[in-house]
Amino acid sequence: MNHTDAQILRNLQEDSSRPLAELASEIGLSPSACHRRVKLLEERGYIVGYSARLDQHSLGYEIMVFVEITLDSQSEEALSAFETEVGRLGEILECHLTTGDADYILRIAARSVGDFDRIHRESLSRLPRVASMKTRFSLRSIKGWRGFPVSAD
């Protein structure tokens, strides 16, 4: 990846809804050259999709919750059973296998404390092979996800 490709990725990550002609102009390319580079970045796997960032509060999600999960075993069977079930639950926004005290960290958006209680009772408490769970509520976001740092190789 060169400097121009890095510029394209940074600009698309910031706002992928802008017209290709505008992106090309910002980078100093013709629209056709910019289009070719974007398609090549997609083919090479740098760009895996396009989406919109939504405002959690406008959607009614007032609480962001992080849950540390420790399983009763780290066997392949235990990990697979847990990960399969997590993949089925829409309330879980993210799940990361981690090192340290917990095996997994989950990120969950809830509309209220009562809504998180429902999620806990109906979903989290039913996850397979869970030995312990620690929950942390985010008081406020200091720096939200805005994308990966991108630089030329």
ROKOL-859140 format. One line per field, with one value per residue: residue number from 1; chain; z, x, y negated of N, C-alpha, C, O in turn. Coordinates in nm, 4 decimals, always signed. Atoms other than C-alpha are relative to their C-alpha. Layout:
BEGIN
seq [NUM  ...];
mol [A  ...];
n_w [Z  ...];
n_u [X  ...];
n_v [Y  ...];
ca_w [Z  ...];
ca_u [X  ...];
ca_v [Y  ...];
c_w [Z  ...];
c_u [X  ...];
c_v [Y  ...];
o_w [Z  ...];
o_u [X  ...];
o_v [Y  ...];
end
This chain:
BEGIN
seq [1  2  3  4  5  6  7  8  9  10  11  12  13  14  15  16  17  18  19  20  21  22  23  24  25  26  27  28  29  30  31  32  33  34  35  36  37  38  39  40  41  42  43  44  45  46  47  48  49  50  51  52  53  54  55  56  57  58  59  60  61  62  63  64  65  66  67  68  69  70  71  72  73  74  75  76  77  78  79  80  81  82  83  84  85  86  87  88  89  90  91  92  93  94  95  96  97  98  99  100  101  102  103  104  105  106  107  108  109  110  111  112  113  114  115  116  117  118  119  120  121  122  123  124  125  126  127  128  129  130  131  132  133  134  135  136  137  138  139  140  141  142  143  144  145  146  147  148  149  150  151  152  153];
mol [A  A  A  A  A  A  A  A  A  A  A  A  A  A  A  A  A  A  A  A  A  A  A  A  A  A  A  A  A  A  A  A  A  A  A  A  A  A  A  A  A  A  A  A  A  A  A  A  A  A  A  A  A  A  A  A  A  A  A  A  A  A  A  A  A  A  A  A  A  A  A  A  A  A  A  A  A  A  A  A  A  A  A  A  A  A  A  A  A  A  A  A  A  A  A  A  A  A  A  A  A  A  A  A  A  A  A  A  A  A  A  A  A  A  A  A  A  A  A  A  A  A  A  A  A  A  A  A  A  A  A  A  A  A  A  A  A  A  A  A  A  A  A  A  A  A  A  A  A  A  A  A  A];
n_w [+0.0000  +0.0066  -0.0644  +0.0585  -0.0528  -0.1408  +0.0017  +0.0368  -0.1145  -0.1067  +0.0396  +0.0013  -0.1386  -0.0600  +0.0571  +0.1229  +0.0771  +0.0945  +0.1395  +0.0435  +0.0629  -0.1090  -0.0568  +0.0970  -0.0002  -0.1259  +0.0027  +0.1163  +0.1054  +0.0836  -0.0534  +0.0461  -0.0706  -0.1395  +0.0013  +0.0159  -0.1254  -0.1004  +0.0332  -0.0328  -0.1464  -0.0373  +0.0411  -0.0862  -0.1343  -0.0893  -0.0203  -0.0093  +0.0072  -0.0255  -0.0931  -0.0609  -0.1462  -0.0554  -0.1328  -0.0960  -0.0783  +0.0874  +0.0116  -0.1299  -0.0811  -0.0932  -0.0815  +0.0632  -0.1042  +0.0321  -0.0852  +0.0053  -0.0171  -0.0181  +0.0203  -0.0927  +0.0685  +0.1239  +0.1027  +0.1285  -0.0082  -0.0812  +0.0757  +0.1155  -0.0460  -0.0431  +0.1141  +0.0852  -0.0620  +0.0042  +0.1372  +0.0217  -0.0843  +0.0567  -0.1032  -0.0161  +0.1111  +0.0267  -0.0897  +0.0239  -0.0781  -0.0561  -0.0952  -0.1333  -0.0921  +0.0688  +0.1308  +0.1011  -0.0357  +0.0837  -0.0037  +0.0125  -0.0145  -0.0644  -0.0047  -0.1401  -0.0929  +0.0088  +0.1257  -0.0182  -0.0869  +0.0889  +0.0828  -0.0885  -0.0350  +0.1154  +0.0934  -0.0575  -0.0998  +0.0699  +0.0816  -0.0474  -0.0588  -0.0708  -0.1413  -0.0689  +0.0828  -0.0636  +0.0836  -0.0193  +0.0737  +0.0446  -0.0432  +0.1226  +0.0960  +0.0136  +0.1402  +0.0658  +0.1161  +0.1214  +0.1064  -0.0190  +0.0560  +0.1303  +0.0553  +0.1097  -0.0428];
n_u [+0.0851  -0.0786  +0.0565  +0.1305  +0.0933  +0.0237  +0.0903  +0.1329  +0.0548  +0.0319  +0.1170  +0.1178  +0.0312  +0.0612  +0.1335  +0.0075  +0.1191  -0.0282  -0.0112  -0.1336  -0.0637  -0.0481  -0.1158  -0.1095  -0.0468  -0.0733  -0.1263  -0.0767  +0.0072  +0.1202  +0.0991  -0.0224  -0.1180  +0.0419  +0.0879  -0.0856  -0.0727  +0.0969  +0.0327  -0.1179  -0.0057  +0.1043  -0.0450  -0.1122  +0.0501  -0.0132  +0.1369  +0.0851  +0.1400  +0.0322  +0.1121  +0.0239  -0.0110  +0.1277  -0.0086  +0.0644  +0.1029  +0.1158  +0.0669  +0.0553  -0.0941  -0.0593  -0.1050  -0.0956  -0.0418  -0.1085  +0.0139  -0.1119  +0.0486  -0.0967  +0.0633  -0.0425  -0.1037  -0.0471  -0.0016  +0.0565  +0.1454  +0.0560  -0.0143  +0.0906  +0.1391  +0.0214  -0.0071  +0.1169  +0.1176  -0.0188  +0.0282  +0.1450  +0.0658  -0.0074  -0.0298  -0.1454  -0.0538  -0.1351  -0.0528  -0.1434  -0.0773  -0.1071  -0.0946  +0.0185  +0.0922  +0.1230  -0.0184  +0.0673  +0.0613  +0.1158  +0.0525  +0.1452  +0.0740  +0.1299  +0.0829  +0.0086  -0.0469  +0.1005  -0.0216  -0.1169  +0.0435  +0.0674  -0.1040  -0.0753  +0.0832  +0.0462  -0.1066  -0.1321  +0.0022  +0.0217  -0.1159  -0.0575  -0.1337  -0.0450  -0.0330  +0.0182  +0.0331  -0.0165  +0.0649  -0.0407  +0.0817  -0.0717  +0.0641  +0.0050  -0.1058  -0.0989  -0.0408  +0.0686  -0.0644  +0.0048  -0.0695  -0.1404  -0.1003  -0.0422  -0.1198  -0.0589  -0.1032];
n_v [+0.1174  +0.1230  +0.1189  +0.0300  -0.1002  +0.0342  +0.1160  -0.0494  -0.0730  +0.0955  +0.0777  -0.0868  -0.0345  +0.1186  +0.0170  -0.0800  +0.0358  +0.1092  -0.0443  -0.0390  +0.1166  +0.0861  -0.0705  +0.0111  +0.1388  +0.0225  -0.0737  +0.0442  -0.1020  +0.0037  -0.0937  -0.1381  -0.0534  -0.0199  -0.1169  -0.1186  -0.0226  -0.0454  -0.1394  -0.0803  -0.0087  -0.0957  -0.1333  -0.0405  -0.0227  +0.1155  +0.0469  -0.1195  +0.0392  +0.1395  +0.0109  +0.1309  +0.0050  +0.0439  +0.0594  -0.0902  +0.0692  +0.0205  -0.1303  -0.0351  -0.0779  +0.0957  -0.0612  -0.0903  -0.0940  -0.0920  -0.1174  -0.0935  -0.1367  -0.1075  -0.1300  -0.1055  -0.0768  +0.0599  -0.1046  +0.0405  -0.0195  +0.1082  +0.1241  -0.0049  +0.0096  +0.1378  +0.0902  -0.0241  +0.0611  +0.1454  +0.0416  +0.0000  +0.1002  +0.1340  +0.1011  +0.0087  +0.0767  -0.0494  -0.1022  -0.0158  -0.0964  +0.0819  -0.0571  +0.0568  -0.0656  -0.0406  -0.0634  +0.0816  +0.1274  +0.0299  +0.1363  -0.0088  +0.1254  -0.0206  +0.1201  +0.0430  -0.1038  -0.1051  -0.0721  -0.0858  -0.1097  -0.0954  -0.0632  -0.0890  -0.1166  -0.0770  -0.0368  -0.0236  -0.1076  -0.1272  -0.0352  -0.1258  -0.0192  +0.1197  -0.0209  +0.1281  +0.1149  +0.1302  +0.1008  +0.1386  +0.0954  +0.1185  +0.1241  +0.0797  -0.0309  +0.1068  -0.0060  -0.1109  -0.0616  +0.0817  -0.0715  -0.0377  +0.0916  -0.0507  +0.0627  -0.0755  -0.0963];
ca_w [+0.0000  -0.0921  +0.0299  -0.2106  -0.1024  +0.2615  +0.1832  +0.0174  +0.3174  +0.5682  +0.3719  +0.3197  +0.6857  +0.7823  +0.5441  +0.2899  +0.1717  -0.0206  -0.4006  -0.5695  -0.7694  -0.4433  -0.2973  -0.6136  -0.6075  -0.2428  -0.3176  -0.6516  -0.8778  -1.1678  -1.0772  -1.2908  -1.1307  -0.7848  -0.8676  -0.9851  -0.6635  -0.4432  -0.6275  -0.5861  -0.2132  -0.1879  -0.3794  -0.1576  +0.1550  +0.2962  +0.2530  +0.3728  +0.3577  +0.4027  +0.6811  +0.8621  +1.2206  +1.4187  +1.7318  +2.0271  +2.2167  +1.9182  +1.8983  +2.2685  +2.3972  +2.7051  +2.8623  +2.7265  +2.9229  +2.9192  +3.0528  +3.1350  +3.1002  +3.2365  +3.1188  +3.3261  +3.0700  +2.7810  +2.5829  +2.2157  +2.2902  +2.5607  +2.3486  +2.0431  +2.2364  +2.3940  +2.0695  +1.8721  +2.1212  +2.1416  +1.7621  +1.7854  +2.0330  +1.8747  +2.2064  +2.2069  +1.9887  +2.0165  +2.1678  +2.2047  +2.3177  +2.5515  +2.7645  +3.1381  +3.4055  +3.1736  +2.8675  +2.6817  +2.6901  +2.5559  +2.4629  +2.5021  +2.4467  +2.6734  +2.6819  +3.0638  +3.3720  +3.3559  +2.9944  +3.0879  +3.3672  +3.1025  +2.8746  +3.1693  +3.2708  +2.9217  +2.7395  +2.9395  +3.2208  +2.9610  +2.7843  +2.8002  +3.0171  +3.1998  +3.5376  +3.6249  +3.4931  +3.5833  +3.4549  +3.4085  +3.3060  +3.0990  +3.2566  +2.9341  +2.6227  +2.6176  +2.2727  +2.0586  +1.7743  +1.4669  +1.2676  +1.2370  +1.1980  +0.8319  +0.6950  +0.3850  +0.4176];
ca_u [+0.0000  +0.1364  +0.0637  -0.2293  -0.3928  -0.3529  -0.5211  -0.8107  -0.8562  -0.8396  -1.0960  -1.3330  -1.3079  -1.3991  -1.6961  -1.7650  -2.0863  -1.9139  -1.9282  -1.6303  -1.5635  -1.5295  -1.2948  -1.0854  -1.0632  -0.9510  -0.6740  -0.5700  -0.6760  -0.9149  -1.2436  -1.1567  -0.8114  -0.9645  -1.2334  -0.9663  -0.7683  -1.0788  -1.1713  -0.8146  -0.8215  -1.1487  -1.0042  -0.6935  -0.9109  -0.8263  -1.1892  -1.4330  -1.7563  -1.9271  -2.1569  -2.3026  -2.2123  -2.5330  -2.5869  -2.6593  -2.8585  -3.0810  -3.1593  -3.2473  -2.9382  -2.8408  -2.6000  -2.2853  -2.1868  -1.8641  -1.8863  -1.5824  -1.6550  -1.4476  -1.5338  -1.5116  -1.2675  -1.0538  -1.1135  -1.1973  -1.5457  -1.6089  -1.4756  -1.6751  -1.9998  -1.9648  -1.8663  -2.1471  -2.4087  -2.2621  -2.2846  -2.6599  -2.7292  -2.8080  -2.7703  -2.3964  -2.2318  -1.8780  -1.7045  -1.3273  -1.1238  -0.8657  -0.5634  -0.5510  -0.8093  -1.1112  -1.1457  -1.3794  -1.4895  -1.8355  -1.9707  -2.3447  -2.5732  -2.8792  -3.1672  -3.1663  -3.0480  -3.3753  -3.3077  -2.9606  -3.1194  -3.3425  -3.0424  -2.8543  -3.1433  -3.2534  -2.9203  -2.6000  -2.7027  -2.7799  -2.4439  -2.2771  -1.9760  -1.9611  -1.7848  -1.7868  -1.9017  -1.7933  -1.9936  -1.8758  -2.1014  -1.9505  -2.0242  -1.9394  -1.7319  -1.4140  -1.3021  -1.5291  -1.4271  -1.3393  -1.1417  -0.7933  -0.4846  -0.3799  -0.0338  +0.1558  +0.3822];
ca_v [+0.0000  -0.3411  -0.6939  -0.7441  -0.4165  -0.5207  -0.8551  -0.6750  -0.4455  -0.7322  -0.9343  -0.6408  -0.5455  -0.9003  -0.9176  -0.6443  -0.8106  -1.0902  -1.0715  -0.9070  -1.2265  -1.4225  -1.1601  -1.1633  -1.5442  -1.5480  -1.2999  -1.4495  -1.1623  -1.1331  -0.9633  -0.6596  -0.6194  -0.6578  -0.4003  -0.1518  -0.1983  -0.1579  +0.1645  +0.2933  +0.2123  +0.4060  +0.7044  +0.7092  +0.7181  +0.3746  +0.2703  +0.5363  +0.3362  +0.0018  -0.1085  -0.4067  -0.5016  -0.5334  -0.7411  -0.5125  -0.7759  -0.8582  -0.4854  -0.4798  -0.2970  -0.4959  -0.2471  -0.0818  +0.2286  +0.4297  +0.7845  +0.9975  +1.3688  +1.6563  +2.0053  +2.3226  +2.4671  +2.3484  +2.6680  +2.6360  +2.7688  +2.5050  +2.2178  +2.3274  +2.3701  +2.0258  +1.8506  +2.0134  +1.8968  +1.5445  +1.5212  +1.5812  +1.3013  +0.9654  +0.7812  +0.8547  +0.5920  +0.7276  +1.0281  +1.0548  +1.3561  +1.2052  +1.2804  +1.2146  +1.2898  +1.3100  +1.5297  +1.2923  +0.9313  +0.8469  +0.5049  +0.4623  +0.1628  +0.1383  -0.1064  -0.1220  +0.0660  +0.2589  +0.3493  +0.4752  +0.6802  +0.8420  +0.9078  +1.0577  +1.2867  +1.3893  +1.4100  +1.3758  +1.6114  +1.8798  +1.8730  +2.2159  +2.2989  +1.9633  +1.9876  +1.6163  +1.2818  +0.9268  +0.6321  +0.2743  -0.0135  -0.2936  -0.6323  -0.8163  -0.7668  -0.9733  -0.8605  -0.6474  -0.4203  -0.6261  -0.3700  -0.2259  -0.4438  -0.4096  -0.4739  -0.3686  -0.0650];
c_w [+0.0000  +0.0663  -0.0518  +0.0504  +0.1452  +0.0102  -0.0309  +0.1195  +0.1144  -0.0326  -0.0012  +0.1417  +0.0711  -0.0500  -0.1336  -0.0857  -0.1036  -0.1421  -0.0375  -0.0632  +0.1060  +0.0658  -0.0913  +0.0010  +0.1247  -0.0036  -0.1174  -0.1095  -0.0892  +0.0612  -0.0427  +0.0703  +0.1467  +0.0106  -0.0116  +0.1302  +0.1099  -0.0249  +0.0338  +0.1514  +0.0529  -0.0307  +0.0903  +0.1460  +0.0980  +0.0346  -0.0020  -0.0026  +0.0310  +0.0940  +0.0500  +0.1503  +0.0531  +0.1405  +0.0995  +0.0753  -0.0837  -0.0165  +0.1333  +0.0878  +0.0896  +0.0742  -0.0858  +0.1126  -0.0546  +0.0996  -0.0226  +0.0340  +0.0174  -0.0134  +0.1019  -0.0590  -0.1237  -0.1095  -0.1287  +0.0023  +0.0774  -0.0752  -0.1165  +0.0408  +0.0397  -0.1205  -0.0950  +0.0566  -0.0017  -0.1382  -0.0311  +0.0713  -0.0555  +0.1008  +0.0191  -0.1245  -0.0429  +0.1022  -0.0383  +0.0921  +0.0474  +0.0812  +0.1355  +0.0805  -0.0682  -0.1330  -0.1120  +0.0593  -0.1018  +0.0119  -0.0342  +0.0152  +0.0602  +0.0057  +0.1413  +0.0864  -0.0023  -0.1267  +0.0113  +0.0918  -0.0837  -0.0861  +0.0834  +0.0287  -0.1202  -0.0915  +0.0685  +0.0972  -0.0633  -0.0900  +0.0553  +0.0578  +0.0735  +0.1468  +0.0791  -0.1001  +0.0833  -0.0960  +0.0368  -0.0894  -0.0382  +0.0471  -0.1162  -0.0879  -0.0128  -0.1455  -0.0607  -0.1190  -0.1224  -0.1148  +0.0363  -0.0467  -0.1314  -0.0450  -0.1120  +0.0545  -0.0194];
c_u [+0.0895  -0.0753  -0.1408  -0.1058  -0.0352  -0.0946  -0.1428  -0.0641  -0.0378  -0.1280  -0.1271  -0.0416  -0.0684  -0.1427  -0.0068  -0.1201  +0.0271  +0.0117  +0.1451  +0.0746  +0.0572  +0.1236  +0.1205  +0.0598  +0.0834  +0.1387  +0.0881  +0.0071  -0.1203  -0.1005  +0.0244  +0.1206  -0.0341  -0.0872  +0.0818  +0.0730  -0.0927  -0.0336  +0.1162  +0.0148  -0.1071  +0.0450  +0.1109  -0.0408  +0.0202  -0.1373  -0.0898  -0.1486  -0.0152  -0.1192  -0.0125  +0.0213  -0.1290  +0.0209  -0.0780  -0.1130  -0.1251  -0.0801  -0.0565  +0.0899  +0.0787  +0.1210  +0.0868  +0.0587  +0.1123  -0.0069  +0.1212  -0.0534  +0.1191  -0.0751  +0.0516  +0.1105  +0.0428  +0.0118  -0.0624  -0.1520  -0.0660  +0.0052  -0.0980  -0.1457  -0.0334  -0.0068  -0.1184  -0.1226  +0.0091  -0.0339  -0.1485  -0.0712  +0.0209  +0.0350  +0.1498  +0.0571  +0.1364  +0.0349  +0.1458  +0.0557  +0.1237  +0.0990  -0.0286  -0.1019  -0.1257  +0.0344  -0.0560  -0.0416  -0.1106  -0.0331  -0.1476  -0.0588  -0.1361  -0.0742  -0.0086  +0.0612  -0.0977  +0.0141  +0.1227  -0.0344  -0.0692  +0.1012  +0.0789  -0.0787  -0.0303  +0.1117  +0.1309  +0.0008  -0.0183  +0.1160  +0.0669  +0.1402  +0.0554  +0.0222  -0.0194  -0.0194  +0.0232  -0.0528  +0.0499  -0.0882  +0.0870  -0.0775  -0.0137  +0.1173  +0.0918  +0.0463  -0.0644  +0.0786  -0.0171  +0.0746  +0.1449  +0.0920  +0.0511  +0.1226  +0.0537  +0.1078  +0.1384];
c_v [-0.1234  -0.1159  -0.0323  +0.0980  -0.0307  -0.1200  +0.0430  +0.0687  -0.0934  -0.0767  +0.0843  +0.0377  -0.1156  -0.0186  +0.0736  -0.0356  -0.1088  +0.0551  +0.0284  -0.1175  -0.0937  +0.0613  -0.0145  -0.1397  -0.0295  +0.0627  -0.0419  +0.1056  -0.0274  +0.0968  +0.1450  +0.0635  +0.0290  +0.1249  +0.1286  +0.0328  +0.0514  +0.1464  +0.0926  +0.0167  +0.0958  +0.1428  +0.0528  +0.0181  -0.1140  -0.0563  +0.1227  -0.0328  -0.1474  -0.0045  -0.1432  +0.0118  -0.0587  -0.0554  +0.0855  -0.0684  -0.0267  +0.1290  +0.0486  +0.0841  -0.0956  +0.0556  +0.0913  +0.0853  +0.0876  +0.1149  +0.0899  +0.1383  +0.0934  +0.1315  +0.1007  +0.0863  -0.0770  +0.1059  -0.0535  +0.0102  -0.1141  -0.1327  -0.0039  -0.0154  -0.1429  -0.0939  +0.0177  -0.0687  -0.1520  -0.0535  -0.0097  -0.1150  -0.1412  -0.1075  -0.0193  -0.0659  +0.0508  +0.1061  +0.0210  +0.1076  -0.0734  +0.0823  -0.0630  +0.0777  +0.0527  +0.0663  -0.0866  -0.1337  -0.0263  -0.1476  +0.0087  -0.1395  +0.0326  -0.1328  -0.0585  +0.1101  +0.1174  +0.0830  +0.0899  +0.1178  +0.1079  +0.0759  +0.0995  +0.1276  +0.0887  +0.0494  +0.0365  +0.1173  +0.1379  +0.0404  +0.1252  -0.0157  -0.1218  +0.0328  -0.1285  -0.1122  -0.1257  -0.1049  -0.1387  -0.0879  -0.1188  -0.1229  -0.0975  +0.0393  -0.1204  -0.0086  +0.1235  +0.0512  -0.0886  +0.0675  +0.0284  -0.1116  +0.0623  -0.0762  +0.0886  +0.0936  -0.0535];
o_w [+0.0767  +0.1231  +0.0267  +0.0840  +0.1853  +0.0967  +0.0329  +0.1514  +0.1752  +0.0531  +0.0431  +0.1722  +0.1563  +0.0282  -0.2363  -0.1925  -0.1881  -0.1616  +0.0124  -0.0452  +0.0872  +0.0945  -0.0456  -0.0028  +0.1161  +0.0552  -0.1172  -0.1820  -0.0521  +0.1305  +0.0373  +0.1065  +0.2028  +0.1016  +0.0597  +0.1695  +0.1851  +0.0689  +0.0825  +0.1990  +0.1511  +0.0532  +0.1184  +0.2285  +0.2163  +0.1480  -0.1020  +0.0002  +0.0641  +0.0833  +0.0256  +0.2098  +0.0125  +0.2112  +0.0858  +0.1008  -0.0334  -0.0362  +0.1399  +0.1930  +0.0453  +0.1296  -0.1617  +0.2145  -0.1684  +0.2206  -0.1349  +0.1359  -0.0584  +0.0510  +0.1672  +0.0111  -0.1808  -0.2055  -0.1266  -0.0536  +0.0354  -0.0776  -0.1389  -0.0239  +0.0033  -0.1319  -0.1519  -0.0169  -0.0267  -0.1503  -0.1239  +0.0418  -0.0558  +0.0632  +0.0648  -0.2337  -0.1621  +0.2149  -0.1545  +0.2134  -0.0331  +0.1091  +0.1445  +0.0577  -0.0336  -0.1947  -0.2215  +0.1793  -0.2227  +0.1175  -0.1349  +0.1033  +0.0159  +0.0117  +0.1586  +0.0361  +0.0005  -0.1241  -0.0371  +0.0696  -0.0647  -0.0987  +0.0374  +0.0170  -0.1110  -0.1643  +0.0545  +0.0953  +0.0028  -0.1541  +0.1769  +0.0118  +0.0953  +0.2141  +0.1932  -0.2166  +0.1980  -0.2144  +0.1545  -0.2085  +0.0454  +0.0223  -0.1299  -0.0392  -0.0420  -0.2016  -0.0272  -0.1644  -0.1583  -0.2240  +0.1376  -0.1401  -0.1357  -0.0467  -0.1169  +0.1529  +0.0115];
o_u [+0.1854  -0.1830  -0.2287  -0.2173  -0.1509  -0.1821  -0.2377  -0.1799  -0.1437  -0.2149  -0.2321  -0.1606  -0.1548  -0.2327  +0.0371  -0.1387  -0.0580  +0.0539  +0.2371  +0.1957  +0.1648  +0.2208  +0.2304  +0.1819  +0.1869  +0.2330  +0.2087  +0.1062  -0.2116  -0.0609  +0.0068  +0.1161  +0.0097  -0.0693  +0.0554  +0.0813  -0.0552  -0.0359  +0.0946  +0.0505  -0.0844  +0.0305  +0.1167  +0.0403  -0.0106  -0.1618  -0.0971  -0.2317  +0.0814  -0.2108  +0.0735  -0.0149  -0.1695  +0.1124  -0.1990  -0.2160  -0.2369  -0.2016  -0.1199  +0.0462  +0.1736  +0.2001  +0.0362  +0.1042  +0.1068  -0.0110  +0.1499  -0.1198  +0.2160  -0.1779  +0.1536  +0.1684  -0.0362  +0.0868  -0.1404  -0.2213  -0.1702  -0.0932  -0.1632  -0.2211  -0.1389  -0.1000  -0.1671  -0.1973  -0.0908  -0.0955  -0.1881  -0.1872  +0.1327  +0.0866  +0.1937  +0.0526  +0.1664  -0.0145  +0.1778  +0.0352  +0.1945  +0.0768  -0.1041  -0.1226  -0.1738  +0.1367  +0.0000  -0.0663  -0.0882  -0.0141  -0.1866  -0.0176  -0.2037  -0.0132  -0.0310  +0.0981  -0.0560  -0.0041  +0.1210  +0.0137  -0.0443  +0.0934  +0.1089  -0.0253  -0.0236  +0.0931  +0.1793  +0.0937  +0.0014  +0.1112  +0.0803  +0.2199  +0.1763  -0.0675  -0.0655  +0.0194  -0.0207  -0.0190  +0.0635  -0.1048  +0.1609  -0.1976  -0.1157  +0.2197  +0.0462  +0.0588  -0.0281  +0.1740  -0.1294  +0.0828  +0.1968  +0.0582  +0.0796  +0.1237  +0.0250  +0.1748  +0.2360];
o_v [-0.1316  -0.0979  -0.0679  +0.0580  -0.0186  -0.1225  -0.0025  +0.0420  -0.0775  -0.0923  +0.0378  +0.0455  -0.0946  -0.0490  +0.0218  +0.0228  -0.1362  +0.1690  -0.0365  -0.1308  -0.1506  -0.0085  -0.0458  -0.1547  -0.0955  +0.0097  -0.0171  +0.1147  -0.1012  +0.1905  +0.2369  +0.1811  +0.1294  +0.2058  +0.2254  +0.1491  +0.1414  +0.2261  +0.2036  +0.1244  +0.1665  +0.2317  +0.1725  +0.0602  -0.0991  -0.0977  +0.1942  +0.0579  -0.2161  +0.0770  -0.2278  +0.1134  -0.1676  -0.0132  +0.1030  -0.0060  -0.0156  +0.1255  +0.1539  +0.1309  -0.1602  -0.0207  +0.1740  +0.0333  +0.1342  +0.0928  +0.1312  +0.1570  +0.0873  +0.1527  +0.0783  +0.1692  -0.1522  +0.0880  -0.1488  -0.0748  -0.1644  -0.2066  -0.1059  -0.0881  -0.1950  -0.1735  -0.0800  -0.1332  -0.2195  -0.1594  -0.0803  -0.1439  -0.1929  -0.2127  -0.1248  -0.0092  +0.0577  +0.1046  +0.0458  +0.1026  -0.1339  +0.2001  -0.1598  +0.1969  +0.1607  +0.0365  -0.0907  -0.1457  -0.0213  -0.2080  +0.0679  -0.2150  +0.1254  -0.2395  -0.1783  +0.2162  +0.2332  +0.2047  +0.2031  +0.2289  +0.2269  +0.1981  +0.2097  +0.2379  +0.2113  +0.1468  +0.1488  +0.1980  +0.2398  +0.1454  +0.1388  -0.0975  -0.1303  +0.0835  -0.1251  -0.1033  -0.1329  -0.1047  -0.1721  -0.0615  -0.1709  -0.1339  -0.1651  +0.0873  -0.2309  -0.1175  +0.2363  -0.0120  -0.1242  +0.0111  -0.0186  -0.1843  +0.1819  -0.1993  +0.2082  +0.0624  +0.0149];
end
